[in-house]
């Protein structure tokens, strides 16, 4: 597979070209912001402090990829396939609508107002992530772990939440239908808060 070459300074050629595959990358600090390409495959790679902000990569396939401190803000990766680990990445406004996640971990990422609508998760964890205002409408989150996350005002209406573990996360202002929470796992404090959304009064 051809190696991915970093963008030269002050030049605008598209290096993430459509229907291209890249394997064995190890990049630090490169700038690929604003580039686009459909059906891009990146496998067995590490990207550190790489700028992918504003990229448009529908049907992107990340296979065994690790990203550390990368900028993915406002990137559009609709219907992507991810088998990846993302650590400390900036994901504000990232669009992963319709994506498929397989054994994917987000740790310490800022995903405020990110779009995860209709996403399907096959083993995924969000650890200590800021997901304030994120949109998970109609996503299949069965078995997903949200540990120590900020889910304030996140939108989970019509999401599938059987076995989803919210323990230790902030659920204030969570936008969700009560019936969607059936089978979700919460801690006692969260249960008290959610019961208030249902109009229940919890008394000793």
N, C-alpha and C positions, 0 to 999 in steps of 0.2 A: 504494500500500500504506500502511496506517495506521502512523504512527510508534509505537515502543515507548516508553511513558512510565515513568520510574523510580518505584519504589515510594515512596510518601510515608512519612515517619518514623512509627513506631509504629502502622502500619495493615497489615492482612493480606490485602488483596484480591489475587487472582491476576491478574497482568498478562501472564504467559506462557500465555495461554489456549489451549485445544486448537483445532487446525485454523486457526491464525492465521499470517499472514505479515508480516514486517517487513523493510524495505529501507533501506539508506543510514544505518545507525545510527552514531553517534560518541559513545560514552559513556565517562566516566571516574569511577570510584569509586561507582557505583550498587550497590544491594543488592537482588538478586533471589533471595536464598537461600531454599531450602525450597519454592519454587513448583513447579508442575507443569502439564503440558499435553502432549497427544499431537499429533503431526504439526505441530510448530512449525517454520517456515521463517525463517531469518535470512540475508539476502544482502547482499553488498557492504558490509560493515560493519567497524568497528573498536571493540573493547572493551578498555579499559585499566583495570586494578585493579577490575574488576567482580566482585562476589561472587555466584557461582552455586553455592555449596556446598549439597549436599543437594537440589538440584533433581531432579525426576523428569520427564524429557523423552524418552520413548520415541519413536523415529523422528524425532528432531530432524534437521533438514537445515541444515547450515552451508555456504553457497556463497560462496566468495571472502571469507572472514571472517578477520580478524587479531585475535588475543587476546594481550594483553601483561599479565603479572603478575596474571592473574585467578585467583580461588579456585574450583576445581572439585571440591574434596575431597568424596568420598562421593556425588557426583552419580550418578544412574542414567540413562544415555543409551543404553539398549539399542537395537540396530538403527538407530543414527544413521547419517547420511550426512555425511561431512566432506570438504570441499575448503577447507582452512584452514591457517593458520600460527599456532602456539601458542608463545609465547616467555616463559620464566620463569614459567610457570603452576604453581600448586599442584594436583596431580592425585592426591593420596594417596587410594587407595580408589575412584577413579573407575571406573565400570562402563560400558565400551564393548563389551560382549559382542555379537557378531553385527553389529558396525558395518561400514560400507564406507568406506574411506579412499581418496580420489582426490587425488593431488598435494598431500599433507599433510605438514607439517614440524612436529616437536616439538623445540624447542631450549631447553636449560637448564631443563627442567621436572622437577618432583619427582613421579614417578608410582609411588612405592613402593606395592606391594600393589594396584596398579590391575588391573582385570580386562579383558583383551582377548581372551577366549576366542572362537573361531570368527569372529574378525574377518577381513575380506578387504581386502587392501591393493593398490591399483592406483597404484603409485609413492608411497612414503612414506619419510621419514627421521626417525630419532631421533638428535639431536645433543647430546652432553654431558648426557644425562638420567639421573636416578636412577630405575632401574626395579627396585630391589631387591625380590625377592619377587613381582614382577608375574606375572600368569597369562596366558600366550599359548597355552594348550592348544587344539589343533585349528585354530589360526589359519592363514590363507594369507599367509605372509610372504615369498613368492617375490620376490626383487629388493629387499627392504627393506634400508636401510642403518642399522646401529647403530654410530655413531661416538662413541668416548669415553664410552660409557654404562656405568653400574653395573647389570649383569645378575646380580649375586650372588643365588643361590637362586631365580632366575626359573624359571618352569615353562613349558617348551616341548614337552612330550610331544605326539606326534601332530601337531605343526605341520608345514606344508610350508615347507621351508627351502632349496629349490633357488635358488642365486644370492643368498641372504641374506648380507650382508656384516657380519661381526662384528669386523673388524679394529680394534684399539685399545680394545676394550671389555673389562670385567672379567667373566669367565665362571665365577668360582669358585662351586662348589656348584650349577652349572646343572643343572636337572632336565630331562633330555631322553633319549630313546632314541637309542642310537648310530645306528640305521638312519635316524632322522629327519634326521641331520646330513649325509646324502649330498647333495653339491652345494653345501653351504654354503661360504662364503669366510672363512678364518681366517688370522691371522698366525702366524709360526713359534712364538712363545711359546705361543699358544693351542693350536697343534697338539700341542705337547709335553704340555700339560695334558690335552687331550681324549684323547690316546693313553693316558694313565694311567687314564682312566675305562674304556677298552677293555681294560685289563689288559696293555697293551704296555709294554715297557721300552725307552726310547730311550737309546742309548749312542753315544759318539763313535766 
